[in-house]
């Protein structure tokens, strides 16, 4: 009588599909195609800090995202929910963990930040704690400094703060609620503010920036190694990877419940040999 044993990778694949982190995701094909059109037109809202070397047409982006995420490569497919291939997510998580292990081995300085604090702050905070325990300096430059960020309501002043070693922006004057704080932003301005402050202070500068949206693209454009997760309607990170300015991009839905990311954290830390 034969028995089957599931591996951690098998269990995580099941979790990705069950929580819609991969497989059919909440992001619609319409939203993805709109982002690709904006990126092809070099709209800053879609570039989020990347200055592409080549001209990317919408058809090029569909082809790239099909290769890196598993979305439909058919340009005539224009509606419905987009799809992420869980095997591509798993492969990227492996590469992500391998980079963490190498950085931890060298006890290199790192910078972590998110434009999705209400969803991903806990994910990054656990990585920050593990890297700190391994001897890495988790940087917190520009703590409390402000920058004006363009929102749908116009320019609004935001303050850079850190929780658990993870940078995020809070609207100026916003009260602390005790929950997961901060503003959702795709802007590269927060990471530029942080890196400028670190340089002005004489360092250290990060050898790796971990985050999402503009934190990754802004850092990568400035020549820092950067990596993190991205949804299918965020082509900038995948273009950055294709052009050699972003080291690892993990395709997944970046707006599901916070608790759904915890198995990913455990998987990455176990593979990176950074588990307590």
C-alpha positions in Angstrom: 0.0 0.0 0.0 1.5 3.3 -1.1 1.3 6.6 0.7 1.8 10.1 -0.5 3.6 12.7 1.5 3.1 16.4 0.8 6.2 18.6 0.8 6.3 22.2 2.1 6.3 23.3 -1.5 3.1 21.3 -2.2 1.4 22.7 0.8 2.3 26.3 -0.1 1.1 25.7 -3.7 -2.3 24.7 -2.2 -2.3 27.7 0.0 -1.6 30.0 -2.9 -4.5 28.7 -4.8 -6.9 28.5 -1.9 -6.3 32.1 -0.9 -6.1 33.4 -4.5 -2.6 34.7 -4.0 -2.1 32.8 -7.3 -4.3 31.0 -9.7 -7.3 33.2 -10.6 -6.7 36.4 -8.7 -8.9 39.4 -7.8 -7.1 41.7 -10.2 -9.1 42.0 -13.4 -7.8 41.7 -17.0 -9.2 45.2 -17.6 -7.1 46.6 -14.8 -4.0 44.9 -16.0 -4.4 46.0 -19.6 -5.0 49.6 -18.4 -1.8 49.5 -16.5 0.0 48.1 -19.6 -1.3 50.9 -21.7 -0.2 53.5 -19.2 3.2 52.0 -18.9 3.6 51.9 -22.7 2.7 55.6 -22.7 5.3 56.2 -20.0 2.8 57.5 -17.6 4.6 58.0 -14.2 1.6 56.4 -12.4 2.6 53.1 -14.1 6.4 53.6 -14.3 6.6 54.1 -10.4 10.3 54.9 -10.6 11.5 52.9 -13.5 12.9 54.7 -16.6 12.7 52.0 -19.2 15.6 51.6 -21.6 13.6 50.2 -24.4 10.2 51.2 -25.8 7.6 48.8 -24.4 4.4 48.4 -26.4 1.3 47.0 -24.7 1.8 43.8 -26.8 5.4 43.5 -25.4 4.1 43.9 -21.9 1.4 41.2 -22.3 4.1 38.9 -23.6 6.4 39.7 -20.7 3.7 39.3 -18.1 2.6 36.0 -19.6 6.2 34.7 -19.3 6.8 36.1 -15.7 3.3 35.7 -14.2 1.3 33.3 -16.3 -1.4 35.7 -17.5 -3.0 35.1 -20.9 -0.7 35.9 -23.8 -3.8 36.5 -26.0 -4.2 40.3 -26.6 -7.8 39.6 -27.5 -8.5 38.4 -24.0 -9.7 41.7 -22.5 -12.0 40.9 -19.6 -12.4 38.6 -16.5 -10.0 37.8 -13.7 -6.3 37.5 -14.4 -4.4 34.4 -13.5 -1.0 33.9 -11.9 0.8 30.6 -12.4 1.6 29.3 -8.9 4.7 27.5 -10.2 6.1 30.9 -11.2 5.3 32.3 -7.8 7.0 29.3 -6.1 10.1 29.6 -8.3 10.4 33.3 -7.5 9.9 32.7 -3.8 12.8 30.3 -4.0 15.0 32.9 -5.7 13.9 35.5 -3.1 14.8 33.2 -0.2 18.2 32.5 -1.8 19.0 36.2 -2.0 18.0 36.6 1.7 20.3 33.8 2.7 23.2 35.3 0.9 22.6 38.8 2.4 22.2 37.3 5.9 25.4 35.2 5.4 27.3 38.5 4.8 25.4 40.4 7.5 24.8 43.1 4.9 22.8 46.3 5.6 19.2 46.1 4.3 16.3 48.5 3.8 12.7 47.4 3.8 9.7 49.5 2.8 6.1 49.0 1.6 3.4 50.9 -0.3 0.9 48.3 1.0 1.3 48.7 4.8 -2.3 47.6 5.5 -1.5 44.2 3.8 2.2 43.6 3.7 3.7 45.3 6.7 3.7 42.1 8.7 5.3 40.1 5.9 8.2 42.5 5.7 8.5 43.0 9.5 9.1 39.2 10.0 11.8 39.3 7.3 13.4 42.4 9.0 13.4 40.6 12.4 15.0 37.5 10.9 17.7 39.5 9.1 18.4 41.5 12.2 18.8 38.3 14.2 21.3 37.1 11.6 23.4 40.2 12.1 22.2 42.5 9.3 21.7 46.2 10.0 18.1 47.0 9.3 18.3 50.6 8.2 15.7 53.3 9.2 16.9 56.4 7.3 14.8 59.6 7.1 12.6 58.6 10.0 10.0 61.4 10.4 10.9 63.3 7.3 8.2 64.5 5.0 7.6 64.5 1.2 4.7 65.6 -1.0 3.1 62.7 -2.9 0.6 63.0 -5.7 -2.6 61.3 -4.8 -6.1 61.2 -6.4 -6.9 64.2 -4.2 -3.8 66.1 -5.4 -0.5 66.7 -3.7 -0.5 65.6 -0.1 2.3 65.7 2.5 3.3 62.3 3.9 5.7 61.4 6.7 8.1 58.5 6.5 7.8 56.2 9.5 9.1 52.7 10.4 7.4 49.9 12.3 9.3 46.7 12.9 12.1 48.0 10.7 9.7 48.5 7.7 9.3 52.0 6.1 5.9 53.3 5.0 4.2 56.6 4.5 1.6 58.1 6.8 -0.4 61.2 5.7 0.7 64.2 7.6 -1.6 64.9 10.5 -3.1 61.4 10.5 -3.8 60.0 13.9 -2.4 56.7 15.1 -5.1 54.1 15.2 -3.2 51.2 16.7 -3.9 49.1 13.7 -1.7 48.5 10.6 -0.9 52.0 9.7 0.0 54.0 6.7 -1.0 55.1 3.2 -1.2 52.9 0.1 1.2 54.4 -2.5 3.1 53.4 -5.6 5.4 56.4 -5.5 9.2 56.0 -5.6 9.6 59.2 -3.5 9.7 57.4 -0.2 12.7 55.2 -1.1 14.4 58.2 -2.7 13.9 60.1 0.5 15.3 57.3 2.6 18.3 56.7 0.3 19.2 60.4 0.1 19.1 60.6 3.9 21.3 57.5 4.3 23.8 59.0 1.9 23.7 62.4 3.5 24.4 60.8 6.9 27.5 59.1 5.5 25.9 55.6 5.3 25.7 52.8 5.7 23.8 52.3 2.4 21.7 49.2 1.9 23.1 46.3 -0.1 19.5 45.1 -0.7 16.2 46.9 -0.7 13.2 44.7 0.0 9.7 46.0 -0.7 7.1 46.6 -3.4 5.9 49.2 -5.9 8.0 52.4 -5.9 10.3 51.1 -3.1 11.7 48.4 -5.5 11.5 50.4 -8.7 12.9 53.6 -7.2 15.8 51.8 -5.6 16.5 49.7 -8.6 16.6 52.7 -10.9 19.2 54.2 -8.6 21.4 51.2 -8.9 20.6 49.4 -5.6 19.7 45.7 -5.6 16.0 45.5 -5.0 13.4 42.7 -4.9 9.8 42.1 -3.8 6.3 41.0 -4.8 4.2 42.4 -7.5 0.7 42.0 -8.8 -0.2 41.4 -12.5 -1.2 45.0 -12.9 2.2 46.3 -11.8 4.4 45.7 -14.9 7.1 48.2 -13.8 8.8 45.7 -11.5 8.8 43.0 -14.2 10.2 45.4 -16.7 12.9 46.4 -14.2 13.8 42.8 -13.8 13.9 42.2 -17.6 16.2 45.2 -18.0 18.5 44.2 -15.1 17.5 46.7 -12.4 15.4 44.5 -10.2 16.8 41.2 -9.0 13.7 39.2 -8.0 10.0 39.8 -8.5 7.5 37.4 -6.9 4.2 37.4 -8.8 1.2 37.3 -6.5 -1.9 39.2 -5.5 -0.6 42.0 -3.2 -3.9 42.9 -1.6 -5.3 39.8 0.1 -5.7 39.4 3.9 -2.6 40.0 5.9 -2.8 36.5 7.5 -2.6 34.9 4.0 1.0 36.0 3.6 2.3 34.3 6.8 2.8 30.8 5.1 4.9 32.6 2.5 7.0 34.1 5.2 7.6 30.8 6.9 8.5 29.1 3.6 11.0 31.9 2.6 12.6 32.0 6.1 12.9 28.2 6.2 14.5 28.0 2.8 16.8 30.9 3.6 17.7 29.1 6.9 16.7 32.1 8.9 13.9 30.5 11.0 14.2 30.9 14.8 
